[in-house]
Amino acid sequence: MTPLALPGDTAIASPDLAAHLDARGADPALATLAIAIADAAAPLAARLALAGLPGDPARIVGSNDSGDRQKALDRAAHDHLLGALARADVRAVVSEEAEGAITLRPEGRFDVAIDPIDGSGSIGIGAPLGLLFCVFEAGGDFLRPGTEAIAAGYVSFGHSTDMGLSLGDGVDLYTLDPASGRFHLARERVRIPEGRPMIAHNASNIGHWPERLRDHVAARIASGANMRWIAAAVSDLHRILLQGGMFLYPADARRGYENGRLRLLYEAFPIAFLIEQAGGAATNGATRILALTPDALHAHCPLIFGDRELVAAIPSH
């Protein structure tokens, strides 16, 4: 089968991740960490693309600290990423798939919080999935405010595999070339498009929301806002960076949802870091996400993020 060529196609000419970070003058140790995650993401993307051909990636193998069912690929991705981070200057790692912090290098320079597979409820059905990570200078424990984060990123596994990365000087997007296994620069210093009335939320939860929030979202939709919901926060993050809008997963009245469902340290923190670097905002409905401090490694939080004006208009709750 011949490749599908389109008019005006040319060979990849954009720099790969390593070359781009070097040209930017990025801290070499921090660049090495980001490259390690990118290098690990390429075979993970290839494995996801095979679905159940080599075995069942959705097989239940246990549960994580939050009580979520842990699938075979959750565990495999966790182990795979730990191996990659062990080759970088990482002191300790907190992962959604492990109860406590894992020490890699006692004298390492960085601490990393990571969600190896975001949206893992959709493993094995071809739906978009993701990976999230947040980086801190090593020291103390992980129960520190998000303002201490120095870098964050994600990988979105869809029909393309895309990496968003910020080392604190804006957000750059890279796309994986499967032939070479390298991520190449796709968009530099991304800014969230403003004034795009799109809302990502799980509509089945609305009946449990605070009334003021429910009425606000209903009014937005009645006035023409479109609803989007991918059921993987990384995928909505990637879409919002490119197309605008906002994402809502607030706390609600159900038992177990009083503090939201997303994890603060390795989901909300990296998303908030990236969103702010792209000109947006991220809150828990009342307070800036990065101003929060987790009281436990797997603490939950409500999360609203996206276009700064859309987020600011959300009624406090």
Solvent accessible surface area in square Angstrom, and as a share of the most:
residue,aa,sasa,rsa
1,M,242,1.08
2,T,116,0.68
3,P,125,0.79
4,L,161,0.80
5,A,79,0.61
6,L,109,0.54
7,P,135,0.85
8,G,77,0.74
9,D,83,0.43
10,T,124,0.72
11,A,89,0.69
12,I,98,0.50
13,A,99,0.77
14,S,40,0.26
15,P,57,0.36
16,D,24,0.12
17,L,7,0.04
18,A,46,0.36
19,A,50,0.39
20,H,9,0.04
21,L,7,0.03
22,D,116,0.60
23,A,89,0.69
24,R,60,0.22
25,G,63,0.61
26,A,23,0.18
27,D,47,0.24
28,P,106,0.67
29,A,26,0.20
30,L,15,0.07
31,A,12,0.09
32,T,68,0.40
33,L,1,0.01
34,A,2,0.02
35,I,46,0.23
36,A,14,0.11
37,I,0,0.00
38,A,4,0.03
39,D,85,0.44
40,A,4,0.03
41,A,0,0.00
42,A,15,0.12
43,P,67,0.42
44,L,8,0.04
45,A,12,0.09
46,A,59,0.45
47,R,59,0.21
48,L,31,0.16
49,A,87,0.67
50,L,82,0.41
51,A,42,0.33
52,G,44,0.42
53,L,154,0.76
54,P,83,0.52
55,G,35,0.34
56,D,85,0.44
57,P,8,0.05
58,A,29,0.23
59,R,141,0.51
60,I,74,0.37
61,V,48,0.27
62,G,30,0.29
63,S,74,0.48
64,N,19,0.10
65,D,74,0.38
66,S,28,0.18
67,G,57,0.55
68,D,46,0.24
69,R,169,0.62
70,Q,6,0.03
71,K,24,0.10
72,A,20,0.16
73,L,11,0.05
74,D,3,0.01
75,R,96,0.35
76,A,51,0.39
77,A,1,0.01
78,H,13,0.06
79,D,81,0.42
80,H,70,0.31
81,L,2,0.01
82,L,30,0.15
83,G,31,0.30
84,A,0,0.00
85,L,0,0.00
86,A,42,0.33
87,R,167,0.61
88,A,2,0.02
89,D,47,0.24
90,V,0,0.00
91,R,53,0.19
92,A,6,0.04
93,V,0,0.00
94,V,1,0.00
95,S,0,0.00
96,E,13,0.06
97,E,17,0.08
98,A,20,0.15
99,E,136,0.61
100,G,34,0.32
101,A,56,0.44
102,I,48,0.25
103,T,89,0.52
104,L,46,0.23
105,R,103,0.38
106,P,100,0.63
107,E,163,0.73
108,G,7,0.07
109,R,94,0.34
110,F,0,0.00
111,D,0,0.00
112,V,0,0.00
113,A,0,0.00
114,I,3,0.01
115,D,1,0.00
116,P,0,0.00
117,I,2,0.01
118,D,6,0.03
119,G,18,0.17
120,S,25,0.16
121,G,68,0.65
122,S,18,0.11
123,I,5,0.02
124,G,41,0.39
125,I,130,0.66
126,G,79,0.76
127,A,32,0.25
128,P,49,0.31
129,L,8,0.04
130,G,0,0.00
131,L,0,0.00
132,L,0,0.00
133,F,1,0.00
134,C,0,0.00
135,V,1,0.00
136,F,0,0.00
137,E,73,0.33
138,A,33,0.26
139,G,38,0.37
140,G,66,0.64
141,D,85,0.44
142,F,4,0.02
143,L,67,0.33
144,R,19,0.07
145,P,39,0.24
146,G,1,0.01
147,T,77,0.45
148,E,85,0.38
149,A,11,0.08
150,I,48,0.24
151,A,1,0.01
152,A,0,0.00
153,G,0,0.00
154,Y,0,0.00
155,V,0,0.00
156,S,8,0.05
157,F,14,0.06
158,G,43,0.41
159,H,200,0.89
160,S,42,0.27
161,T,15,0.09
162,D,15,0.08
163,M,0,0.00
164,G,0,0.00
165,L,6,0.03
166,S,1,0.01
167,L,36,0.18
168,G,40,0.38
169,D,67,0.34
170,G,13,0.12
171,V,0,0.00
172,D,6,0.03
173,L,5,0.02
174,Y,1,0.00
175,T,47,0.27
176,L,17,0.09
177,D,28,0.15
178,P,116,0.73
179,A,100,0.78
180,S,63,0.41
181,G,27,0.26
182,R,143,0.52
183,F,5,0.02
184,H,32,0.14
185,L,31,0.15
186,A,59,0.46
187,R,138,0.50
188,E,89,0.40
189,R,123,0.45
190,V,14,0.08
191,R,154,0.56
192,I,11,0.05
193,P,30,0.19
194,E,139,0.62
195,G,64,0.62
196,R,108,0.39
197,P,71,0.45
198,M,21,0.09
199,I,2,0.01
200,A,0,0.00
201,H,0,0.00
202,N,40,0.21
203,A,49,0.38
204,S,91,0.59
205,N,10,0.05
206,I,40,0.20
207,G,63,0.61
208,H,75,0.33
209,W,11,0.04
210,P,48,0.30
211,E,114,0.51
212,R,153,0.56
213,L,0,0.00
214,R,74,0.27
215,D,78,0.40
216,H,39,0.17
217,V,1,0.00
218,A,57,0.45
219,A,62,0.48
220,R,65,0.24
221,I,66,0.34
222,A,92,0.72
223,S,96,0.62
224,G,50,0.48
225,A,9,0.07
226,N,76,0.39
227,M,81,0.36
228,R,95,0.35
229,W,72,0.25
230,I,53,0.27
231,A,54,0.42
232,A,4,0.03
233,A,7,0.06
234,V,0,0.00
235,S,8,0.05
236,D,0,0.00
237,L,0,0.00
238,H,27,0.12
239,R,27,0.10
240,I,0,0.00
241,L,1,0.01
242,L,52,0.26
243,Q,85,0.38
244,G,0,0.00
245,G,0,0.00
246,M,0,0.00
247,F,2,0.01
248,L,1,0.01
249,Y,33,0.13
250,P,2,0.02
251,A,21,0.17
252,D,13,0.07
253,A,88,0.68
254,R,63,0.23
255,R,231,0.84
256,G,37,0.36
257,Y,53,0.20
258,E,98,0.44
259,N,97,0.50
260,G,0,0.00
261,R,62,0.23
262,L,22,0.11
263,R,18,0.06
264,L,8,0.04
265,L,1,0.00
266,Y,0,0.00
267,E,5,0.02
268,A,0,0.00
269,F,0,0.00
270,P,0,0.00
271,I,0,0.00
272,A,0,0.00
273,F,17,0.07
274,L,0,0.00
275,I,0,0.00
276,E,44,0.20
277,Q,49,0.22
278,A,1,0.01
279,G,23,0.22
280,G,0,0.00
281,A,14,0.11
282,A,1,0.01
283,T,30,0.18
284,N,32,0.16
285,G,7,0.07
286,A,75,0.58
287,T,57,0.33
288,R,112,0.41
289,I,0,0.00
290,L,8,0.04
291,A,55,0.42
292,L,36,0.18
293,T,73,0.42
294,P,4,0.03
295,D,125,0.65
296,A,48,0.37
297,L,37,0.18
298,H,17,0.08
299,A,18,0.14
300,H,51,0.23
301,C,6,0.04
302,P,19,0.12
303,L,0,0.00
304,I,0,0.00
305,F,0,0.00
306,G,0,0.00
307,D,4,0.02
308,R,127,0.46
309,E,134,0.60
310,L,16,0.08
311,V,8,0.04
312,A,82,0.63
313,A,46,0.36
314,I,17,0.09
315,P,20,0.13
316,S,72,0.46
317,H,75,0.33
